[in-house]
Amino acid sequence: MNVLVFLIPTALLLGFIGLLAFLWSLKSGQYDDLDGAAVRILQDDDLKT
């Protein structure tokens, strides 16, 4: 039962860090262009013919 004294705050801290990382990624624009990479991979601009 004493181990819960350490595990519960650790779990809450890790969850809070994960939430902060997710909010930072939203603020920095990581999810703005979801379709751009899917379209760019199909373009053959780098091929020389």
ROPA-679825 format. One record per atom (N, C-alpha, C, O): chain; residue number from 1; atom name; residue in one letter; x, y, z. Coordinates in steps of 0.1 Angstrom, whole numbers, plus 5000, padded with zeros to 4 digits. Example, Ala and Ser with C-alpha at 12.3 -4.5 7.8 and 13.67 -1.06 7.14 Angstrom:
! residues 2
- A|1|N|A|5132|4943|5078
- A|1|CA|A|5123|4955|5078
- A|1|C|A|5132|4967|5078
- A|1|O|A|5142|4967|5085
- A|2|N|S|5128|4978|5071
- A|2|CA|S|5137|4989|5071
- A|2|C|S|5129|5000|5079
- A|2|O|S|5134|5011|5080
//
This chain:
! residues 49
- A|1|N|M|5008|4988|5000
- A|1|CA|M|5000|5000|5000
- A|1|C|M|5009|5013|5000
- A|1|O|M|5005|5023|4995
- A|2|N|N|5021|5012|5006
- A|2|CA|N|5029|5023|5006
- A|2|C|N|5035|5027|4992
- A|2|O|N|5038|5039|4990
- A|3|N|V|5035|5017|4983
- A|3|CA|V|5040|5020|4970
- A|3|C|V|5031|5030|4962
- A|3|O|V|5035|5037|4953
- A|4|N|L|5018|5030|4966
- A|4|CA|L|5008|5039|4959
- A|4|C|L|5011|5053|4962
- A|4|O|L|5008|5062|4954
- A|5|N|V|5018|5056|4973
- A|5|CA|V|5022|5070|4976
- A|5|C|V|5032|5075|4966
- A|5|O|V|5032|5087|4963
- A|6|N|F|5040|5066|4960
- A|6|CA|F|5049|5070|4950
- A|6|C|F|5044|5069|4936
- A|6|O|F|5046|5077|4927
- A|7|N|L|5035|5059|4933
- A|7|CA|L|5031|5056|4920
- A|7|C|L|5020|5066|4915
- A|7|O|L|5020|5070|4904
- A|8|N|I|5011|5070|4924
- A|8|CA|I|5001|5079|4920
- A|8|C|I|5006|5093|4916
- A|8|O|I|5003|5098|4906
- A|9|N|P|5015|5099|4924
- A|9|CA|P|5020|5112|4920
- A|9|C|P|5029|5111|4907
- A|9|O|P|5029|5120|4899
- A|10|N|T|5036|5100|4906
- A|10|CA|T|5044|5098|4894
- A|10|C|T|5036|5097|4882
- A|10|O|T|5039|5103|4871
- A|11|N|A|5025|5089|4883
- A|11|CA|A|5016|5088|4871
- A|11|C|A|5009|5102|4868
- A|11|O|A|5008|5105|4856
- A|12|N|L|5006|5109|4878
- A|12|CA|L|5000|5122|4875
- A|12|C|L|5010|5132|4869
- A|12|O|L|5007|5140|4860
- A|13|N|L|5022|5131|4874
- A|13|CA|L|5033|5140|4868
- A|13|C|L|5036|5136|4853
- A|13|O|L|5037|5145|4845
- A|14|N|L|5037|5123|4850
- A|14|CA|L|5039|5119|4837
- A|14|C|L|5027|5123|4827
- A|14|O|L|5029|5127|4816
- A|15|N|G|5015|5122|4832
- A|15|CA|G|5003|5126|4825
- A|15|C|G|5003|5141|4822
- A|15|O|G|5000|5145|4811
- A|16|N|F|5007|5148|4832
- A|16|CA|F|5008|5163|4830
- A|16|C|F|5019|5167|4820
- A|16|O|F|5017|5176|4812
- A|17|N|I|5030|5160|4821
- A|17|CA|I|5041|5163|4811
- A|17|C|I|5036|5159|4797
- A|17|O|I|5039|5166|4788
- A|18|N|G|5029|5148|4795
- A|18|CA|G|5024|5144|4782
- A|18|C|G|5014|5154|4777
- A|18|O|G|5014|5157|4765
- A|19|N|L|5006|5160|4786
- A|19|CA|L|4996|5170|4782
- A|19|C|L|5003|5183|4778
- A|19|O|L|4999|5189|4768
- A|20|N|L|5013|5187|4785
- A|20|CA|L|5021|5198|4781
- A|20|C|L|5028|5197|4768
- A|20|O|L|5028|5206|4760
- A|21|N|A|5033|5185|4765
- A|21|CA|A|5039|5182|4752
- A|21|C|A|5029|5183|4741
- A|21|O|A|5032|5188|4730
- A|22|N|F|5017|5177|4743
- A|22|CA|F|5007|5178|4733
- A|22|C|F|5002|5192|4731
- A|22|O|F|5001|5196|4719
- A|23|N|L|5001|5200|4741
- A|23|CA|L|4996|5214|4739
- A|23|C|L|5007|5222|4732
- A|23|O|L|5004|5231|4724
- A|24|N|W|5020|5219|4735
- A|24|CA|W|5031|5226|4729
- A|24|C|W|5031|5223|4714
- A|24|O|W|5033|5232|4705
- A|25|N|S|5028|5210|4710
- A|25|CA|S|5028|5206|4696
- A|25|C|S|5017|5213|4689
- A|25|O|S|5018|5216|4677
- A|26|N|L|5005|5215|4695
- A|26|CA|L|4994|5222|4689
- A|26|C|L|4998|5236|4687
- A|26|O|L|4995|5242|4676
- A|27|N|K|5004|5242|4697
- A|27|CA|K|5008|5257|4695
- A|27|C|K|5018|5259|4685
- A|27|O|K|5018|5269|4678
- A|28|N|S|5027|5249|4683
- A|28|CA|S|5038|5251|4673
- A|28|C|S|5034|5248|4659
- A|28|O|S|5042|5249|4650
- A|29|N|G|5022|5243|4657
- A|29|CA|G|5017|5241|4644
- A|29|C|G|5020|5227|4638
- A|29|O|G|5021|5226|4626
- A|30|N|Q|5022|5217|4646
- A|30|CA|Q|5025|5204|4641
- A|30|C|Q|5014|5197|4634
- A|30|O|Q|5016|5188|4626
- A|31|N|Y|5001|5201|4637
- A|31|CA|Y|4990|5194|4631
- A|31|C|Y|4982|5203|4621
- A|31|O|Y|4971|5201|4618
- A|32|N|D|4989|5214|4616
- A|32|CA|D|4982|5223|4607
- A|32|C|D|4980|5217|4593
- A|32|O|D|4969|5219|4587
- A|33|N|D|4989|5210|4587
- A|33|CA|D|4988|5205|4573
- A|33|C|D|4990|5190|4573
- A|33|O|D|5001|5185|4571
- A|34|N|L|4979|5183|4575
- A|34|CA|L|4979|5168|4576
- A|34|C|L|4979|5162|4562
- A|34|O|L|4985|5151|4561
- A|35|N|D|4974|5169|4552
- A|35|CA|D|4973|5163|4539
- A|35|C|D|4985|5166|4530
- A|35|O|D|4988|5160|4520
- A|36|N|G|4993|5176|4534
- A|36|CA|G|5005|5181|4526
- A|36|C|G|5015|5170|4524
- A|36|O|G|5020|5168|4513
- A|37|N|A|5019|5163|4534
- A|37|CA|A|5029|5152|4533
- A|37|C|A|5024|5141|4525
- A|37|O|A|5032|5135|4517
- A|38|N|A|5011|5138|4525
- A|38|CA|A|5006|5127|4517
- A|38|C|A|5006|5130|4503
- A|38|O|A|5008|5121|4494
- A|39|N|V|5004|5143|4499
- A|39|CA|V|5004|5147|4485
- A|39|C|V|5019|5148|4480
- A|39|O|V|5022|5145|4469
- A|40|N|R|5028|5153|4489
- A|40|CA|R|5042|5156|4485
- A|40|C|R|5049|5143|4482
- A|40|O|R|5058|5142|4473
- A|41|N|I|5045|5132|4488
- A|41|CA|I|5052|5119|4486
- A|41|C|I|5049|5114|4472
- A|41|O|I|5056|5106|4467
- A|42|N|L|5037|5118|4466
- A|42|CA|L|5034|5113|4453
- A|42|C|L|5040|5121|4442
- A|42|O|L|5039|5117|4430
- A|43|N|Q|5045|5132|4444
- A|43|CA|Q|5051|5141|4434
- A|43|C|Q|5065|5136|4430
- A|43|O|Q|5073|5132|4439
- A|44|N|D|5068|5136|4417
- A|44|CA|D|5081|5131|4412
- A|44|C|D|5089|5142|4407
- A|44|O|D|5095|5141|4396
- A|45|N|D|5090|5153|4415
- A|45|CA|D|5098|5165|4410
- A|45|C|D|5113|5162|4410
- A|45|O|D|5120|5169|4403
- A|46|N|D|5118|5153|4418
- A|46|CA|D|5132|5151|4419
- A|46|C|D|5138|5141|4408
- A|46|O|D|5150|5140|4407
- A|47|N|L|5129|5135|4401
- A|47|CA|L|5134|5126|4390
- A|47|C|L|5137|5134|4378
- A|47|O|L|5130|5143|4373
- A|48|N|K|5149|5131|4372
- A|48|CA|K|5153|5138|4360
- A|48|C|K|5151|5128|4348
- A|48|O|K|5156|5117|4348
- A|49|N|T|5144|5133|4338
- A|49|CA|T|5141|5124|4326
- A|49|C|T|5148|5130|4314
- A|49|O|T|5147|5124|4303
//
